[in-house]
Amino acid sequence: MLPNYASPIERIWFWTFRILCVSVLIFLVSPLLVIIPLSFSDNTFLLYPIENFSLRWYQEFFGNEVWLNSLKNSFIVAPAATLLAMVLGSLAAVGLSSSNFPGKALLMSILISPMVVPVVIVGVGSYLFFAPLGLTNSYLGLILVHTALGVPFVVITVSATLGNFNVNLIKASANLGANPLTTYRRIVFPLIAPGVISGGLFAFATSFDEVVVTLFLAGPEQSTLPRQMFGGIKENISPAIAAAATVLILFSIALLLTLEWLRGRAEKMRTAVEH
Amino acid sequence: MNAPLTAADGESLKVKLARERRNKQLKAIALVAPLALFLLLTFLVPIAMLLKRSVDNPEVITYLPQTSAEIASWDRRGLPSEAVFAAMARDLTVAKEQKTVSEISKRLNMDISGFRSLIQRSARKMPLEVAAGESVRDQFIAMDERWGDPDHWHVIAKNAKSWTPYYLYSSLDLRETKAGTPELAPEEERAFLSIFGRTLWMSMWITLISVLLGYPIAYWLANLPARKSNLLMILVLLPFWTSVLVRVASWIVLLQQEGLINSALMGLGIIGEPLQLAFNRTGVYIAMVHILLPFVILPAYSVMKSIPPTYMRAAISLGDHPFAAFWKIYFPQTVAGVAAGALLVFIMCMGYYITPALLGGPQEQMVSYYVAFYTNVTINWGMAAALGSLLLVATMTLYAVYSKLVGANKLSLG
C-alpha cells in the first residue's frame, strides 16, 4: 500500500502501475467474457449488441450430428491418451528420481521435448510414419501421438512432487512394520497422487485442445471438437462456435477448480505429515 | 589396519554397495524404459522420418533405373553416350506402362521448368522403333531438340542418386551450381529466407511484448496479500486453461470490422471508420500475446515469490530510493527466471500454426504454415520435410540452450 509520505511521483507511478496491471488482467479475461453472451443471442452473426436471447445455437450444437460426433471423439481420444500418459509418465518419473544413472539429464530432456517441438513437425512426421502402418484415420494413431504430447506434463508434475517427497517416510513406515506394498498404498501413493492427477489434467487439456496433429492424422470420422472448431472458424464463424466455446470454457473452469483443489489438498497433506 | 570394511557375511562392503547401487540403477532404467520406448516409436522415429524425407530423392533412381545406372559413367562433357539414350527409351517405356511418368516429370521439373512436358511428350511416343544402324540419340533429338541440350542431362545425372540437398537448399533460397556448390538464388526467386526472418521477427516481438506486460503483473501478484493474489491469479489461469480455439474465436469477435472494439471506438468518436485489426499482423500479435502471456507470468511469479520482501525494505531503509532499490536489488534476482520463461515463449512462438493461420493474412504466416501448406496443398513432401527440419534444428538449438540454463525438469507449469 502507498504510505502517507509518498511523493507525487511515487503516487503517479503507483497508480500507473495499478492501472497497467488491471488492464492486462482485463485483456486476459475479456475474450472469455465476450464470447459467452453471444452464444445466447439469436442473431446469425457474432455481433453485439444482442437483441434477442435464445438457446438456438445450443440446439444447433447439441442437435447436430457433426458437432456431437466431434464431442464424442474428443471424449474418446483425450481420456485414453491421458490414462496412457499418466501410467507411462508416472513410472518414468519414479525411475528418474529414484537413482542417478549416466545420461539421465539428456534422457529427461528427450522425455520433455514433445512439449517444445513444433506440433506441425510432429503432425507431418507421424503422418509419414503412420500412413504405411495404417494408423492414419484411426483412433489408435491419434491416441498414441496425443499421449506423446501430453506425457511431458505428467513427468514434470510427478517429478516435482517426488522432489518434495520425504524418503524417511518410507523408512519410518517399514520400521513400524508395514510391508513394501502397504507402504506404497498407504504412504507413497496418497502423497504423489496429486502430482499424478494434476499432470493428468495437463495431459487431458493438451489432448482436448489439440488441433494440428488431428488435422494431419484424423479423417472426418475421428474429427475432434477443436478440429471441428478450427474448420468452423476458418470457413464461416457461426454462433454455434460460441456455444461450443462456452461449453469448453465451462469445462476449463472445472479443470482449473479441480487442479486448485488438488493443490490445496496436497499442501495440507504435506504440512500435516511434516508437523 | 588397512583391511577393507566388510559386511556381516564377510563380503567387502565396497563391492556390496556398488552392487546395490547398480541394482537401483537397473530398476530406475526399467521404470523409464516403457516411456522411452513409447516416445521412440510415436515421436522420435516419426521425426527421424521427417528429417530423412528432407534429403530423400527416390524418383529418378526408382523410375529411371537403367538410365541412372548408365549415366553414372558419363564424363559430363557434351551429350551422354548412346547407351544412356537407349536406357532412357527403355525406362520411359516401362514408366508409360506403369503410369509413373508424372512422378519423374514432377521431380525433374523442379530443377528445369518445362522438363515436365518434355518427359510427358517423349513418354507418349514410347516405345521407340529403332531400325538397325539408327541412333536412339538422334531419334530423341528429332523428337524434341531439348534432348540435345546437355543441361537437361546434367539434371538427370544430378538426381540419379538416392539423396539430394535440393530441398534443404531451396528452403534457404539456395540452389546448386553445376559444380555442386550452393549459391544464393536470384532475388525474385527468393522466398524462404524472408519467411524464416519473419518467423524470428514476429516471435521476438511477441516475446518482448509478453515480457513487458507479464513482468509487472507477476510483480504485483507476488507482492499482494495471499488471499487477493490467489483470487487474481485465477484471472491468469483461466485463460491459460481455455482452449486456444475458443480464444481465437473470441478475438475474431472482438477485432473484426464490426467487432466490439471497433464499434466502441467509433461510438466514442475516437475513430471515423473501422480499423483493420483482425486478419493482419495486429490481430496475430494480440492473440499470440494473449496465449503466451501466462507462460511468462507463471514462472516469473514463482521466482518473485521466492525473493524475501525484506531485501527491498533493507535497501530502502539504508537510503536507496525505491526505484533504485528495485533496479539494484530486486530486478537482478528475477532476470534468470524471467529470461527462462521468455526463451520458452520464444521457442513456442516459432512453431505456432493455429493463430497465424486463423487470424493472420498471407504476410503473417510463419514457417509452420508452409510446412502444412506443402503437406496438404501441393503435396511436396520434400519441401515440407526440409522446412520442417530447419525449423526443428532452430527449435532444438534454443531448447538445448534452455536445458543448459534452466534444466529441462525445471520447466514451470504454474
Chai-1 contact restraints between the chains, C-beta under 6 A:
chainA,res_idxA,chainB,res_idxB,connection_type,confidence,min_distance_angstrom,max_distance_angstrom,comment,restraint_id
A,L20,B,P216,contact,1.0,0.0,6.0,A-B,restraint_1
A,C21,B,P216,contact,1.0,0.0,6.0,A-B,restraint_2
A,C21,B,I217,contact,1.0,0.0,6.0,A-B,restraint_3
A,C21,B,W220,contact,1.0,0.0,6.0,A-B,restraint_4
A,V24,B,L213,contact,1.0,0.0,6.0,A-B,restraint_5
A,V24,B,I217,contact,1.0,0.0,6.0,A-B,restraint_6
A,L25,B,L235,contact,1.0,0.0,6.0,A-B,restraint_7
A,L28,B,L235,contact,1.0,0.0,6.0,A-B,restraint_8
A,L28,B,P239,contact,1.0,0.0,6.0,A-B,restraint_9
A,V29,B,L235,contact,1.0,0.0,6.0,A-B,restraint_10
A,P31,B,R247,contact,1.0,0.0,6.0,A-B,restraint_11
A,P31,B,S250,contact,1.0,0.0,6.0,A-B,restraint_12
A,P31,B,W251,contact,1.0,0.0,6.0,A-B,restraint_13
A,L32,B,T242,contact,1.0,0.0,6.0,A-B,restraint_14
A,V34,B,S250,contact,1.0,0.0,6.0,A-B,restraint_15
A,V34,B,V253,contact,1.0,0.0,6.0,A-B,restraint_16
A,V34,B,L254,contact,1.0,0.0,6.0,A-B,restraint_17
A,I35,B,S250,contact,1.0,0.0,6.0,A-B,restraint_18
A,L46,B,V253,contact,1.0,0.0,6.0,A-B,restraint_19
A,L47,B,E258,contact,1.0,0.0,6.0,A-B,restraint_20
A,Y48,B,L260,contact,1.0,0.0,6.0,A-B,restraint_21
A,L88,B,P34,contact,1.0,0.0,6.0,A-B,restraint_22
A,L88,B,L35,contact,1.0,0.0,6.0,A-B,restraint_23
A,L88,B,F38,contact,1.0,0.0,6.0,A-B,restraint_24
A,L91,B,L31,contact,1.0,0.0,6.0,A-B,restraint_25
A,A92,B,V32,contact,1.0,0.0,6.0,A-B,restraint_26
A,A92,B,L35,contact,1.0,0.0,6.0,A-B,restraint_27
A,V94,B,L31,contact,1.0,0.0,6.0,A-B,restraint_28
A,G95,B,A28,contact,1.0,0.0,6.0,A-B,restraint_29
A,G95,B,L31,contact,1.0,0.0,6.0,A-B,restraint_30
A,G95,B,V32,contact,1.0,0.0,6.0,A-B,restraint_31
A,S98,B,A28,contact,1.0,0.0,6.0,A-B,restraint_32
A,S99,B,K24,contact,1.0,0.0,6.0,A-B,restraint_33
A,S99,B,Q25,contact,1.0,0.0,6.0,A-B,restraint_34
A,S99,B,A28,contact,1.0,0.0,6.0,A-B,restraint_35
A,F101,B,Q25,contact,1.0,0.0,6.0,A-B,restraint_36
A,M108,B,A408,contact,1.0,0.0,6.0,A-B,restraint_37
A,M108,B,N409,contact,1.0,0.0,6.0,A-B,restraint_38
A,S109,B,S403,contact,1.0,0.0,6.0,A-B,restraint_39
A,S109,B,A408,contact,1.0,0.0,6.0,A-B,restraint_40
A,I112,B,A408,contact,1.0,0.0,6.0,A-B,restraint_41
A,P114,B,F43,contact,1.0,0.0,6.0,A-B,restraint_42
A,V116,B,I347,contact,1.0,0.0,6.0,A-B,restraint_43
A,V116,B,Y399,contact,1.0,0.0,6.0,A-B,restraint_44
A,P118,B,G351,contact,1.0,0.0,6.0,A-B,restraint_45
A,P118,B,S368,contact,1.0,0.0,6.0,A-B,restraint_46
A,P118,B,L391,contact,1.0,0.0,6.0,A-B,restraint_47
A,V120,B,Y353,contact,1.0,0.0,6.0,A-B,restraint_48
A,V120,B,S368,contact,1.0,0.0,6.0,A-B,restraint_49
A,V120,B,V371,contact,1.0,0.0,6.0,A-B,restraint_50
A,V120,B,A372,contact,1.0,0.0,6.0,A-B,restraint_51
A,I121,B,G388,contact,1.0,0.0,6.0,A-B,restraint_52
A,I121,B,L392,contact,1.0,0.0,6.0,A-B,restraint_53
A,V124,B,L50,contact,1.0,0.0,6.0,A-B,restraint_54
A,V124,B,T375,contact,1.0,0.0,6.0,A-B,restraint_55
A,V124,B,A384,contact,1.0,0.0,6.0,A-B,restraint_56
A,V124,B,G388,contact,1.0,0.0,6.0,A-B,restraint_57
A,G125,B,P46,contact,1.0,0.0,6.0,A-B,restraint_58
A,G125,B,I47,contact,1.0,0.0,6.0,A-B,restraint_59
A,G125,B,M49,contact,1.0,0.0,6.0,A-B,restraint_60
A,G125,B,L50,contact,1.0,0.0,6.0,A-B,restraint_61
A,S126,B,P46,contact,1.0,0.0,6.0,A-B,restraint_62
A,L128,B,M49,contact,1.0,0.0,6.0,A-B,restraint_63
A,F129,B,V45,contact,1.0,0.0,6.0,A-B,restraint_64
A,F129,B,P46,contact,1.0,0.0,6.0,A-B,restraint_65
A,F129,B,M49,contact,1.0,0.0,6.0,A-B,restraint_66
A,L144,B,T42,contact,1.0,0.0,6.0,A-B,restraint_67
A,V145,B,T42,contact,1.0,0.0,6.0,A-B,restraint_68
A,A148,B,L39,contact,1.0,0.0,6.0,A-B,restraint_69
A,A148,B,T42,contact,1.0,0.0,6.0,A-B,restraint_70
A,A148,B,F43,contact,1.0,0.0,6.0,A-B,restraint_71
A,I156,B,L411,contact,1.0,0.0,6.0,A-B,restraint_72
A,S159,B,N409,contact,1.0,0.0,6.0,A-B,restraint_73
A,D209,B,S243,contact,1.0,0.0,6.0,A-B,restraint_74
A,D209,B,V244,contact,1.0,0.0,6.0,A-B,restraint_75
A,V211,B,I354,contact,1.0,0.0,6.0,A-B,restraint_76
A,V212,B,Y353,contact,1.0,0.0,6.0,A-B,restraint_77
A,P226,B,L245,contact,1.0,0.0,6.0,A-B,restraint_78
A,M229,B,L245,contact,1.0,0.0,6.0,A-B,restraint_79
A,I233,B,A249,contact,1.0,0.0,6.0,A-B,restraint_80
A,I233,B,L358,contact,1.0,0.0,6.0,A-B,restraint_81
A,I241,B,A249,contact,1.0,0.0,6.0,A-B,restraint_82
A,A245,B,V246,contact,1.0,0.0,6.0,A-B,restraint_83
A,A245,B,A249,contact,1.0,0.0,6.0,A-B,restraint_84
A,L248,B,S243,contact,1.0,0.0,6.0,A-B,restraint_85
A,L248,B,V246,contact,1.0,0.0,6.0,A-B,restraint_86
A,I249,B,T242,contact,1.0,0.0,6.0,A-B,restraint_87
A,S252,B,W241,contact,1.0,0.0,6.0,A-B,restraint_88
A,S252,B,T242,contact,1.0,0.0,6.0,A-B,restraint_89
A,L255,B,W241,contact,1.0,0.0,6.0,A-B,restraint_90
A,L256,B,L237,contact,1.0,0.0,6.0,A-B,restraint_91
A,L256,B,W241,contact,1.0,0.0,6.0,A-B,restraint_92
